[in-house]
């Protein structure tokens, strides 16, 4: 997964106006206590970050 696909999925899940704010503020244990943005900035692959986001938001299996 590329960063562009990650952000597209975030926009679909949370809305374009809220996705980036959520990614900067919501801390997830699955990302070692980092936000999605921090994890991406630290080089965690977008696919792994998306898996944590998907779990945190309890999204449907089809969006995995």
PQR file with spaces between the fields and no chain letter, atoms N, CA, C, O and H, PARSE charges and radii, in Angstrom:
ATOM       1  N    UNK     1       0.840   -1.169    0.000 -0.4000 1.5000
ATOM       2  CA   UNK     1       0.000    0.000    0.000 -0.0000 2.0000
ATOM       3  C    UNK     1       0.891    1.240    0.000  0.5500 1.7000
ATOM       4  O    UNK     1       1.867    1.325    0.746 -0.5500 1.4000
ATOM       5  N    UNK     2       0.543    2.170   -0.829 -0.4000 1.5000
ATOM       6  CA   UNK     2       1.268    3.445   -0.874 -0.0000 2.0000
ATOM       7  C    UNK     2       0.616    4.452    0.069  0.5500 1.7000
ATOM       8  O    UNK     2      -0.517    4.267    0.514 -0.5500 1.4000
ATOM       9  H    UNK     2      -0.249    2.101   -1.435  0.4000 1.0000
ATOM      10  N    UNK     3       1.345    5.506    0.360 -0.4000 1.5000
ATOM      11  CA   UNK     3       0.810    6.554    1.233 -0.0000 2.0000
ATOM      12  C    UNK     3      -0.464    7.153    0.652  0.5500 1.7000
ATOM      13  O    UNK     3      -1.391    7.465    1.400 -0.5500 1.4000
ATOM      14  H    UNK     3       2.265    5.656   -0.002  0.4000 1.0000
ATOM      15  N    UNK     4      -0.528    7.319   -0.667 -0.4000 1.5000
ATOM      16  CA   UNK     4      -1.719    7.904   -1.280 -0.0000 2.0000
ATOM      17  C    UNK     4      -2.951    7.023   -1.051  0.5500 1.7000
ATOM      18  O    UNK     4      -4.043    7.534   -0.805 -0.5500 1.4000
ATOM      19  H    UNK     4       0.225    7.065   -1.274  0.4000 1.0000
ATOM      20  N    UNK     5      -2.777    5.714   -1.131 -0.4000 1.5000
ATOM      21  CA   UNK     5      -3.899    4.816   -0.869 -0.0000 2.0000
ATOM      22  C    UNK     5      -4.292    4.868    0.606  0.5500 1.7000
ATOM      23  O    UNK     5      -5.477    4.850    0.941 -0.5500 1.4000
ATOM      24  H    UNK     5      -1.890    5.298   -1.332  0.4000 1.0000
ATOM      25  N    UNK     6      -3.297    4.931    1.477 -0.4000 1.5000
ATOM      26  CA   UNK     6      -3.594    5.049    2.908 -0.0000 2.0000
ATOM      27  C    UNK     6      -4.465    6.269    3.168  0.5500 1.7000
ATOM      28  O    UNK     6      -5.493    6.172    3.837 -0.5500 1.4000
ATOM      29  H    UNK     6      -2.335    4.945    1.205  0.4000 1.0000
ATOM      30  N    UNK     7      -4.052    7.423    2.637 -0.4000 1.5000
ATOM      31  CA   UNK     7      -4.801    8.651    2.893 -0.0000 2.0000
ATOM      32  C    UNK     7      -6.168    8.638    2.224  0.5500 1.7000
ATOM      33  O    UNK     7      -7.117    9.226    2.744 -0.5500 1.4000
ATOM      34  H    UNK     7      -3.217    7.502    2.094  0.4000 1.0000
ATOM      35  N    UNK     8      -6.277    7.988    1.100 -0.4000 1.5000
ATOM      36  CA   UNK     8      -7.582    7.847    0.453 -0.0000 2.0000
ATOM      37  C    UNK     8      -8.523    7.025    1.332  0.5500 1.7000
ATOM      38  O    UNK     8      -9.696    7.363    1.488 -0.5500 1.4000
ATOM      39  H    UNK     8      -5.506    7.511    0.678  0.4000 1.0000
ATOM      40  N    UNK     9      -7.997    5.949    1.900 -0.4000 1.5000
ATOM      41  CA   UNK     9      -8.813    5.125    2.797 -0.0000 2.0000
ATOM      42  C    UNK     9      -9.190    5.896    4.061  0.5500 1.7000
ATOM      43  O    UNK     9     -10.312    5.776    4.553 -0.5500 1.4000
ATOM      44  H    UNK     9      -7.044    5.675    1.773  0.4000 1.0000
ATOM      45  N    UNK    10      -8.260    6.683    4.580 -0.4000 1.5000
ATOM      46  CA   UNK    10      -8.563    7.504    5.749 -0.0000 2.0000
ATOM      47  C    UNK    10      -9.680    8.491    5.440  0.5500 1.7000
ATOM      48  O    UNK    10     -10.606    8.663    6.232 -0.5500 1.4000
ATOM      49  H    UNK    10      -7.348    6.780    4.180  0.4000 1.0000
ATOM      50  N    UNK    11      -9.584    9.135    4.282 -0.4000 1.5000
ATOM      51  CA   UNK    11     -10.629   10.084    3.881 -0.0000 2.0000
ATOM      52  C    UNK    11     -11.977    9.389    3.755  0.5500 1.7000
ATOM      53  O    UNK    11     -12.998    9.935    4.173 -0.5500 1.4000
ATOM      54  H    UNK    11      -8.831    8.994    3.639  0.4000 1.0000
ATOM      55  N    UNK    12     -11.987    8.191    3.182 -0.4000 1.5000
ATOM      56  CA   UNK    12     -13.229    7.439    3.041 -0.0000 2.0000
ATOM      57  C    UNK    12     -13.817    7.058    4.402  0.5500 1.7000
ATOM      58  O    UNK    12     -15.032    7.098    4.595 -0.5500 1.4000
ATOM      59  H    UNK    12     -11.158    7.748    2.842  0.4000 1.0000
ATOM      60  N    UNK    13     -12.948    6.692    5.333 -0.4000 1.5000
ATOM      61  CA   UNK    13     -13.403    6.234    6.644 -0.0000 2.0000
ATOM      62  C    UNK    13     -13.852    7.371    7.556  0.5500 1.7000
ATOM      63  O    UNK    13     -14.823    7.233    8.300 -0.5500 1.4000
ATOM      64  H    UNK    13     -11.961    6.660    5.176  0.4000 1.0000
ATOM      65  N    UNK    14     -13.145    8.485    7.493 -0.4000 1.5000
ATOM      66  CA   UNK    14     -13.388    9.568    8.457 -0.0000 2.0000
ATOM      67  C    UNK    14     -13.830   10.888    7.838  0.5500 1.7000
ATOM      68  O    UNK    14     -14.252   11.801    8.547 -0.5500 1.4000
ATOM      69  H    UNK    14     -12.356    8.596    6.889  0.4000 1.0000
ATOM      70  N    UNK    15     -13.735   10.986    6.534 -0.4000 1.5000
ATOM      71  CA   UNK    15     -14.038   12.252    5.874 -0.0000 2.0000
ATOM      72  C    UNK    15     -12.772   13.050    5.674  0.5500 1.7000
ATOM      73  O    UNK    15     -11.883   13.069    6.525 -0.5500 1.4000
ATOM      74  H    UNK    15     -13.393   10.245    5.957  0.4000 1.0000
ATOM      75  N    UNK    16     -12.708   13.712    4.529 -0.4000 1.5000
ATOM      76  CA   UNK    16     -11.489   14.441    4.165 -0.0000 2.0000
ATOM      77  C    UNK    16     -11.138   15.534    5.169  0.5500 1.7000
ATOM      78  O    UNK    16      -9.960   15.832    5.369 -0.5500 1.4000
ATOM      79  H    UNK    16     -13.430   13.697    3.838  0.4000 1.0000
ATOM      80  N    UNK    17     -12.128   16.126    5.792 -0.4000 1.5000
ATOM      81  CA   UNK    17     -11.866   17.209    6.731 -0.0000 2.0000
ATOM      82  C    UNK    17     -11.363   16.753    8.091  0.5500 1.7000
ATOM      83  O    UNK    17     -10.782   17.548    8.830 -0.5500 1.4000
ATOM      84  H    UNK    17     -13.085   15.885    5.629  0.4000 1.0000
ATOM      85  N    UNK    18     -11.575   15.491    8.433 -0.4000 1.5000
ATOM      86  CA   UNK    18     -11.242   15.018    9.760 -0.0000 2.0000
ATOM      87  C    UNK    18     -10.097   14.006    9.780  0.5500 1.7000
ATOM      88  O    UNK    18      -9.437   13.840   10.806 -0.5500 1.4000
ATOM      89  H    UNK    18     -12.047   14.845    7.833  0.4000 1.0000
ATOM      90  N    UNK    19      -9.857   13.336    8.670 -0.4000 1.5000
ATOM      91  CA   UNK    19      -8.900   12.224    8.634 -0.0000 2.0000
ATOM      92  C    UNK    19      -7.501   12.633    9.104  0.5500 1.7000
ATOM      93  O    UNK    19      -6.896   11.933    9.916 -0.5500 1.4000
ATOM      94  H    UNK    19     -10.393   13.471    7.836  0.4000 1.0000
ATOM      95  N    UNK    20      -6.995   13.732    8.615 -0.4000 1.5000
ATOM      96  CA   UNK    20      -5.620   14.138    8.982 -0.0000 2.0000
ATOM      97  C    UNK    20      -5.535   14.573   10.438  0.5500 1.7000
ATOM      98  O    UNK    20      -4.544   14.299   11.115 -0.5500 1.4000
ATOM      99  H    UNK    20      -7.486   14.301    7.955  0.4000 1.0000
ATOM     100  N    UNK    21      -6.566   15.247   10.916 -0.4000 1.5000
ATOM     101  CA   UNK    21      -6.570   15.646   12.330 -0.0000 2.0000
ATOM     102  C    UNK    21      -6.586   14.411   13.222  0.5500 1.7000
ATOM     103  O    UNK    21      -5.846   14.337   14.202 -0.5500 1.4000
ATOM     104  H    UNK    21      -7.371   15.470   10.366  0.4000 1.0000
ATOM     105  N    UNK    22      -7.428   13.445   12.883 -0.4000 1.5000
ATOM     106  CA   UNK    22      -7.495   12.201   13.659 -0.0000 2.0000
ATOM     107  C    UNK    22      -6.151   11.495   13.638  0.5500 1.7000
ATOM     108  O    UNK    22      -5.686   11.006   14.667 -0.5500 1.4000
ATOM     109  H    UNK    22      -8.030   13.504   12.086  0.4000 1.0000
ATOM     110  N    UNK    23      -5.529   11.439   12.473 -0.4000 1.5000
ATOM     111  CA   UNK    23      -4.239   10.755   12.317 -0.0000 2.0000
ATOM     112  C    UNK    23      -3.140   11.416   13.146  0.5500 1.7000
ATOM     113  O    UNK    23      -2.176   10.756   13.536 -0.5500 1.4000
ATOM     114  H    UNK    23      -5.907   11.837   11.637  0.4000 1.0000
ATOM     115  N    UNK    24      -3.279   12.700   13.415 -0.4000 1.5000
ATOM     116  CA   UNK    24      -2.280   13.414   14.228 -0.0000 2.0000
ATOM     117  C    UNK    24      -2.562   13.327   15.720  0.5500 1.7000
ATOM     118  O    UNK    24      -1.670   13.576   16.532 -0.5500 1.4000
ATOM     119  H    UNK    24      -4.062   13.236   13.099  0.4000 1.0000
ATOM     120  N    UNK    25      -3.810   12.970   16.101 -0.4000 1.5000
ATOM     121  CA   UNK    25      -4.191   13.066   17.507 -0.0000 2.0000
ATOM     122  C    UNK    25      -4.484   11.739   18.197  0.5500 1.7000
ATOM     123  O    UNK    25      -4.272   11.627   19.404 -0.5500 1.4000
ATOM     124  H    UNK    25      -4.534   12.768   15.442  0.4000 1.0000
ATOM     125  N    UNK    26      -4.960   10.741   17.479 -0.4000 1.5000
ATOM     126  CA   UNK    26      -5.415    9.501   18.109 -0.0000 2.0000
ATOM     127  C    UNK    26      -4.243    8.537   18.293  0.5500 1.7000
ATOM     128  O    UNK    26      -3.658    8.068   17.317 -0.5500 1.4000
ATOM     129  H    UNK    26      -5.132   10.832   16.498  0.4000 1.0000
ATOM     130  N    UNK    27      -3.911    8.251   19.529 -0.4000 1.5000
ATOM     131  CA   UNK    27      -2.788    7.367   19.875 -0.0000 2.0000
ATOM     132  C    UNK    27      -3.287    5.931   19.935  0.5500 1.7000
ATOM     133  O    UNK    27      -4.330    5.646   20.525 -0.5500 1.4000
ATOM     134  H    UNK    27      -4.386    8.632   20.322  0.4000 1.0000
ATOM     135  N    UNK    28      -2.523    5.021   19.312 -0.4000 1.5000
ATOM     136  CA   UNK    28      -2.923    3.614   19.261 -0.0000 2.0000
ATOM     137  C    UNK    28      -1.854    2.716   19.868  0.5500 1.7000
ATOM     138  O    UNK    28      -0.667    2.845   19.568 -0.5500 1.4000
ATOM     139  H    UNK    28      -1.676    5.252   18.833  0.4000 1.0000
ATOM     140  N    UNK    29      -2.291    1.816   20.716 -0.4000 1.5000
ATOM     141  CA   UNK    29      -1.382    0.851   21.320 -0.0000 2.0000
ATOM     142  C    UNK    29      -0.739   -0.054   20.290  0.5500 1.7000
ATOM     143  O    UNK    29       0.418   -0.449   20.439 -0.5500 1.4000
ATOM     144  H    UNK    29      -3.255    1.711   20.960  0.4000 1.0000
ATOM     145  N    UNK    30      -1.493   -0.390   19.230 -0.4000 1.5000
ATOM     146  CA   UNK    30      -0.954   -1.252   18.175 -0.0000 2.0000
ATOM     147  C    UNK    30       0.187   -0.594   17.408  0.5500 1.7000
ATOM     148  O    UNK    30       0.919   -1.261   16.676 -0.5500 1.4000
ATOM     149  H    UNK    30      -2.433   -0.070   19.109  0.4000 1.0000
ATOM     150  N    UNK    31       0.334    0.710   17.579 -0.4000 1.5000
ATOM     151  CA   UNK    31       1.443    1.441   16.944 -0.0000 2.0000
ATOM     152  C    UNK    31       2.454    1.893   18.001  0.5500 1.7000
ATOM     153  O    UNK    31       3.135    2.905   17.836 -0.5500 1.4000
ATOM     154  H    UNK    31      -0.260    1.252   18.173  0.4000 1.0000
ATOM     155  N    UNK    32       2.534    1.128   19.080 -0.4000 1.5000
ATOM     156  CA   UNK    32       3.488    1.416   20.167 -0.0000 2.0000
ATOM     157  C    UNK    32       3.287    2.803   20.771  0.5500 1.7000
ATOM     158  O    UNK    32       4.248    3.513   21.066 -0.5500 1.4000
ATOM     159  H    UNK    32       1.980    0.306   19.213  0.4000 1.0000
ATOM     160  N    UNK    33       2.026    3.172   20.947 -0.4000 1.5000
ATOM     161  CA   UNK    33       1.724    4.449   21.587 -0.0000 2.0000
ATOM     162  C    UNK    33       1.943    5.652   20.692  0.5500 1.7000
ATOM     163  O    UNK    33       2.154    6.763   21.177 -0.5500 1.4000
ATOM     164  H    UNK    33       1.245    2.596   20.708  0.4000 1.0000
ATOM     165  N    UNK    34       1.892    5.436   19.396 -0.4000 1.5000
ATOM     166  CA   UNK    34       2.045    6.544   18.445 -0.0000 2.0000
ATOM     167  C    UNK    34       0.726    6.793   17.733  0.5500 1.7000
ATOM     168  O    UNK    34      -0.169    5.948   17.726 -0.5500 1.4000
ATOM     169  H    UNK    34       1.720    4.533   19.002  0.4000 1.0000
ATOM     170  N    UNK    35       0.632    7.959   17.141 -0.4000 1.5000
ATOM     171  CA   UNK    35      -0.487    8.252   16.252 -0.0000 2.0000
ATOM     172  C    UNK    35      -0.164    7.664   14.881  0.5500 1.7000
ATOM     173  O    UNK    35       0.967    7.255   14.621 -0.5500 1.4000
ATOM     174  H    UNK    35       1.360    8.645   17.146  0.4000 1.0000
ATOM     175  N    UNK    36      -1.158    7.627   14.017 -0.4000 1.5000
ATOM     176  CA   UNK    36      -0.921    7.146   12.654 -0.0000 2.0000
ATOM     177  C    UNK    36       0.127    8.011   11.966  0.5500 1.7000
ATOM     178  O    UNK    36       1.015    7.494   11.288 -0.5500 1.4000
ATOM     179  H    UNK    36      -2.077    7.960   14.228  0.4000 1.0000
ATOM     180  N    UNK    37       0.027    9.316   12.137 -0.4000 1.5000
ATOM     181  CA   UNK    37       0.988   10.213   11.491 -0.0000 2.0000
ATOM     182  C    UNK    37       2.399    9.991   12.022  0.5500 1.7000
ATOM     183  O    UNK    37       3.355    9.966   11.248 -0.5500 1.4000
ATOM     184  H    UNK    37      -0.694    9.736   12.687  0.4000 1.0000
ATOM     185  N    UNK    38       2.535    9.833   13.316 -0.4000 1.5000
ATOM     186  CA   UNK    38       3.856    9.580   13.904 -0.0000 2.0000
ATOM     187  C    UNK    38       4.437    8.270   13.380  0.5500 1.7000
ATOM     188  O    UNK    38       5.623    8.193   13.060 -0.5500 1.4000
ATOM     189  H    UNK    38       1.758    9.854   13.945  0.4000 1.0000
ATOM     190  N    UNK    39       3.595    7.244   13.296 -0.4000 1.5000
ATOM     191  CA   UNK    39       4.067    5.950   12.793 -0.0000 2.0000
ATOM     192  C    UNK    39       4.536    6.073   11.347  0.5500 1.7000
ATOM     193  O    UNK    39       5.594    5.553   10.991 -0.5500 1.4000
ATOM     194  H    UNK    39       2.632    7.307   13.557  0.4000 1.0000
ATOM     195  N    UNK    40       3.761    6.751   10.521 -0.4000 1.5000
ATOM     196  CA   UNK    40       4.175    6.949    9.130 -0.0000 2.0000
ATOM     197  C    UNK    40       5.485    7.731    9.066  0.5500 1.7000
ATOM     198  O    UNK    40       6.391    7.379    8.311 -0.5500 1.4000
ATOM     199  H    UNK    40       2.902    7.173   10.810  0.4000 1.0000
ATOM     200  N    UNK    41       5.576    8.785    9.859 -0.4000 1.5000
ATOM     201  CA   UNK    41       6.796    9.603    9.884 -0.0000 2.0000
ATOM     202  C    UNK    41       8.009    8.792   10.341  0.5500 1.7000
ATOM     203  O    UNK    41       9.136    9.065    9.930 -0.5500 1.4000
ATOM     204  H    UNK    41       4.840    9.071   10.472  0.4000 1.0000
ATOM     205  N    UNK    42       7.771    7.794   11.193 -0.4000 1.5000
ATOM     206  CA   UNK    42       8.849    6.938   11.692 -0.0000 2.0000
ATOM     207  C    UNK    42       9.188    5.795   10.737  0.5500 1.7000
ATOM     208  O    UNK    42      10.056    4.972   11.030 -0.5500 1.4000
ATOM     209  H    UNK    42       6.855    7.572   11.528  0.4000 1.0000
ATOM     210  N    UNK    43       8.502    5.747    9.598 -0.4000 1.5000
ATOM     211  CA   UNK    43       8.820    4.734    8.593 -0.0000 2.0000
ATOM     212  C    UNK    43       8.024    3.445    8.667  0.5500 1.7000
ATOM     213  O    UNK    43       8.336    2.488    7.958 -0.5500 1.4000
ATOM     214  H    UNK    43       7.797    6.416    9.360  0.4000 1.0000
ATOM     215  N    UNK    44       7.012    3.401    9.504 -0.4000 1.5000
ATOM     216  CA   UNK    44       6.153    2.217    9.542 -0.0000 2.0000
ATOM     217  C    UNK    44       5.401    2.155    8.211  0.5500 1.7000
ATOM     218  O    UNK    44       4.849    3.163    7.771 -0.5500 1.4000
ATOM     219  H    UNK    44       6.759    4.179   10.080  0.4000 1.0000
ATOM     220  N    UNK    45       5.373    1.000    7.574 -0.4000 1.5000
ATOM     221  CA   UNK    45       4.685    0.896    6.286 -0.0000 2.0000
ATOM     222  C    UNK    45       3.201    1.268    6.406  0.5500 1.7000
ATOM     223  O    UNK    45       2.550    0.908    7.387 -0.5500 1.4000
ATOM     224  H    UNK    45       5.822    0.181    7.931  0.4000 1.0000
ATOM     225  N    UNK    46       2.675    1.977    5.423 -0.4000 1.5000
ATOM     226  CA   UNK    46       1.266    2.389    5.458 -0.0000 2.0000
ATOM     227  C    UNK    46       0.302    1.222    5.663  0.5500 1.7000
ATOM     228  O    UNK    46      -0.737    1.388    6.301 -0.5500 1.4000
ATOM     229  H    UNK    46       3.205    2.269    4.627  0.4000 1.0000
ATOM     230  N    UNK    47       0.632    0.050    5.131 -0.4000 1.5000
ATOM     231  CA   UNK    47      -0.237   -1.115    5.302 -0.0000 2.0000
ATOM     232  C    UNK    47      -0.374   -1.483    6.779  0.5500 1.7000
ATOM     233  O    UNK    47      -1.467   -1.822    7.233 -0.5500 1.4000
ATOM     234  H    UNK    47       1.476   -0.084    4.613  0.4000 1.0000
ATOM     235  N    UNK    48       0.725   -1.419    7.530 -0.4000 1.5000
ATOM     236  CA   UNK    48       0.686   -1.719    8.962 -0.0000 2.0000
ATOM     237  C    UNK    48      -0.081   -0.652    9.730  0.5500 1.7000
ATOM     238  O    UNK    48      -0.828   -0.956   10.660 -0.5500 1.4000
ATOM     239  H    UNK    48       1.613   -1.144    7.161  0.4000 1.0000
ATOM     240  N    UNK    49       0.111    0.598    9.331 -0.4000 1.5000
ATOM     241  CA   UNK    49      -0.608    1.688    9.989 -0.0000 2.0000
ATOM     242  C    UNK    49      -2.104    1.549    9.705  0.5500 1.7000
ATOM     243  O    UNK    49      -2.928    1.734   10.600 -0.5500 1.4000
ATOM     244  H    UNK    49       0.718    0.845    8.576  0.4000 1.0000
ATOM     245  N    UNK    50      -2.450    1.225    8.460 -0.4000 1.5000
ATOM     246  CA   UNK    50      -3.861    1.055    8.122 -0.0000 2.0000
ATOM     247  C    UNK    50      -4.476   -0.078    8.940  0.5500 1.7000
ATOM     248  O    UNK    50      -5.616    0.045    9.387 -0.5500 1.4000
ATOM     249  H    UNK    50      -1.781    1.075    7.733  0.4000 1.0000
ATOM     250  N    UNK    51      -3.760   -1.165    9.143 -0.4000 1.5000
ATOM     251  CA   UNK    51      -4.284   -2.283    9.935 -0.0000 2.0000
ATOM     252  C    UNK    51      -4.623   -1.819   11.349  0.5500 1.7000
ATOM     253  O    UNK    51      -5.641   -2.229   11.906 -0.5500 1.4000
ATOM     254  H    UNK    51      -2.834   -1.266    8.779  0.4000 1.0000
ATOM     255  N    UNK    52      -3.795   -0.981   11.924 -0.4000 1.5000
ATOM     256  CA   UNK    52      -4.054   -0.453   13.267 -0.0000 2.0000
ATOM     257  C    UNK    52      -5.250    0.496   13.253  0.5500 1.7000
ATOM     258  O    UNK    52      -6.090    0.457   14.152 -0.5500 1.4000
ATOM     259  H    UNK    52      -2.968   -0.647   11.472  0.4000 1.0000
ATOM     260  N    UNK    53      -5.322    1.334   12.244 -0.4000 1.5000
ATOM     261  CA   UNK    53      -6.453    2.264   12.111 -0.0000 2.0000
ATOM     262  C    UNK    53      -7.744    1.472   11.937  0.5500 1.7000
ATOM     263  O    UNK    53      -8.745    1.748   12.597 -0.5500 1.4000
ATOM     264  H    UNK    53      -4.639    1.366   11.513  0.4000 1.0000
ATOM     265  N    UNK    54      -7.712    0.488   11.046 -0.4000 1.5000
ATOM     266  CA   UNK    54      -8.882   -0.342   10.774 -0.0000 2.0000
ATOM     267  C    UNK    54      -9.406   -0.974   12.070  0.5500 1.7000
ATOM     268  O    UNK    54     -10.609   -0.981   12.330 -0.5500 1.4000
ATOM     269  H    UNK    54      -6.898    0.264   10.510  0.4000 1.0000
ATOM     270  N    UNK    55      -8.494   -1.493   12.859 -0.4000 1.5000
ATOM     271  CA   UNK    55      -8.872   -2.114   14.128 -0.0000 2.0000
ATOM     272  C    UNK    55      -9.425   -1.079   15.104  0.5500 1.7000
ATOM     273  O    UNK    55     -10.452   -1.316   15.739 -0.5500 1.4000
ATOM     274  H    UNK    55      -7.517   -1.487   12.648  0.4000 1.0000
ATOM     275  N    UNK    56      -8.757    0.059   15.228 -0.4000 1.5000
ATOM     276  CA   UNK    56      -9.179    1.090   16.175 -0.0000 2.0000
ATOM     277  C    UNK    56     -10.561    1.641   15.836  0.5500 1.7000
ATOM     278  O    UNK    56     -11.359    1.933   16.727 -0.5500 1.4000
ATOM     279  H    UNK    56      -7.922    0.251   14.713  0.4000 1.0000
ATOM     280  N    UNK    57     -10.833    1.777   14.552 -0.4000 1.5000
ATOM     281  CA   UNK    57     -12.122    2.321   14.130 -0.0000 2.0000
ATOM     282  C    UNK    57     -13.207    1.259   14.007  0.5500 1.7000
ATOM     283  O    UNK    57     -14.373    1.566   13.755 -0.5500 1.4000
ATOM     284  H    UNK    57     -10.185    1.540   13.829  0.4000 1.0000
ATOM     285  N    UNK    58     -12.799   -0.008   14.192 -0.4000 1.5000
ATOM     286  CA   UNK    58     -13.744   -1.120   14.072 -0.0000 2.0000
ATOM     287  C    UNK    58     -14.492   -1.070   12.734  0.5500 1.7000
ATOM     288  O    UNK    58     -15.718   -1.168   12.676 -0.5500 1.4000
ATOM     289  H    UNK    58     -11.853   -0.258   14.397  0.4000 1.0000
ATOM     290  N    UNK    59     -13.712   -0.914   11.673 -0.4000 1.5000
ATOM     291  CA   UNK    59     -14.284   -0.831   10.329 -0.0000 2.0000
ATOM     292  C    UNK    59     -14.693   -2.219    9.838  0.5500 1.7000
ATOM     293  O    UNK    59     -14.190   -3.227   10.335 -0.5500 1.4000
ATOM     294  H    UNK    59     -12.716   -0.834   11.720  0.4000 1.0000
ATOM     295  N    UNK    60     -15.597   -2.273    8.871 -0.4000 1.5000
ATOM     296  CA   UNK    60     -16.029   -3.570    8.337 -0.0000 2.0000
ATOM     297  C    UNK    60     -14.871   -4.315    7.655  0.5500 1.7000
ATOM     298  O    UNK    60     -13.918   -3.705    7.171 -0.5500 1.4000
ATOM     299  H    UNK    60     -16.006   -1.455    8.467  0.4000 1.0000
ATOM     300  N    UNK    61     -14.981   -5.626    7.630 -0.4000 1.5000
ATOM     301  CA   UNK    61     -13.936   -6.471    7.043 -0.0000 2.0000
ATOM     302  C    UNK    61     -13.647   -6.087    5.595  0.5500 1.7000
ATOM     303  O    UNK    61     -12.504   -6.200    5.153 -0.5500 1.4000
ATOM     304  H    UNK    61     -15.756   -6.122    8.023  0.4000 1.0000
ATOM     305  N    UNK    62     -14.636   -5.644    4.859 -0.4000 1.5000
ATOM     306  CA   UNK    62     -14.434   -5.299    3.440 -0.0000 2.0000
ATOM     307  C    UNK    62     -13.487   -4.111    3.255  0.5500 1.7000
ATOM     308  O    UNK    62     -12.972   -3.894    2.159 -0.5500 1.4000
ATOM     309  H    UNK    62     -15.564   -5.552    5.218  0.4000 1.0000
ATOM     310  N    UNK    63     -13.259   -3.343    4.320 -0.4000 1.5000
ATOM     311  CA   UNK    63     -12.376   -2.181    4.235 -0.0000 2.0000
ATOM     312  C    UNK    63     -10.959   -2.486    4.700  0.5500 1.7000
ATOM     313  O    UNK    63     -10.110   -1.597    4.765 -0.5500 1.4000
ATOM     314  H    UNK    63     -13.678   -3.519    5.211  0.4000 1.0000
ATOM     315  N    UNK    64     -10.721   -3.723    5.015 -0.4000 1.5000
ATOM     316  CA   UNK    64      -9.405   -4.113    5.516 -0.0000 2.0000
ATOM     317  C    UNK    64      -8.409   -4.085    4.397  0.5500 1.7000
ATOM     318  O    UNK    64      -7.234   -4.383    4.609 -0.5500 1.4000
ATOM     319  H    UNK    64     -11.411   -4.445    4.962  0.4000 1.0000
